[in-house]
Amino acid sequence: MKQHLHLLIIDPQNDFCDLPPAYLPVSPGTSRAVQPALPVPGAHEDMRRLAEVIHRGRDGIAAISVTLDSHHRYDIAHPTFWVGADGGPVAPFTQIAASDLRAARYLPRHPQARARAQAYLDSLEANGRYRLIVWPVHCEIGSWGHNVHEDVRLAYNRWEDAALGVVTKIAKGSNPWTEHYSAVMAEVPDDDDIDTQLNRKLIDSLLQSDRVYIAGEAGSHCVKATTEHIVAEFAQVGPEALAKLVLVTDCMSPVSGFEGQQMQFLEEMRERGVQMARAGEVLQELLINAGR
């Protein structure tokens, strides 16, 4: 009997991919190529492997969901939000603790934002997941960087044509007051914004699948956060639910400097009962499921 195999692709977007020149458009009015804002080393090859799995194994895939990091330029995790104590700009990759804001080492550019930003940083640290990182402006809604890697998009378009199906797109990150690494919920959900709260529809669709393959970028951050939240929900069902989850380990890479964070994440997921596979192994399972 054919199984319901679900592919969940986390943030396969241009801004996260170390794309070669052939994939880069030229900025209008210049001869300079547009550059990804936050390229993850290895991501381009990850996405090419993933596209090949979709292309060759599409008859065995029942559902595809794609998450999309979707930010505004003004965002609490972008340099546009902050200034240093001297009023100067805050460099990308700066980490800001709740104590830094309390001591005015960093301040919101908008003075009236200080109280809300302080409450956010306090809640973030109380949750014990991440310290706020000021990332380069990335995946801005409407930009080239927000778009899906071309090979992956073409591969899932062919799946849509063959299956007469629709790839489910899941946007996250448009609330400028909270970080939203995970497609399941924001780091600090906003009581007034349902889009930052638990995505029950996504969880239920994954639970209804016989197997869920998880790939995307970056393994140290958005894949990690999404999977951790999925595991927390699946664990309430039982070990048999956790065994449905498969991390495609050669279709994800860590942000530079966070290699250890990805390694620790993979080890913790393995201990929780999540399966690990490589792209070639996933392809064979899809081909078998398709009856080949």
PyMOL commands that set and color helices and strands:
alter all, ss='L'
color gray80, all
select helices_A, chain A and resi 14-16+21-23+43-60+79-81+98-102+111-127+144-146+150-163+194-196+200-207+222-234+239-242+249-251+259-272+279-289
alter helices_A, ss='H'
color red, helices_A
select strands_A, chain A and resi 5-10+63-69+82-84+94-96+106-108+132-134+168-172+211-216+245-248+275-277
alter strands_A, ss='S'
color yellow, strands_A
deselect
rebuild
show_as cartoon
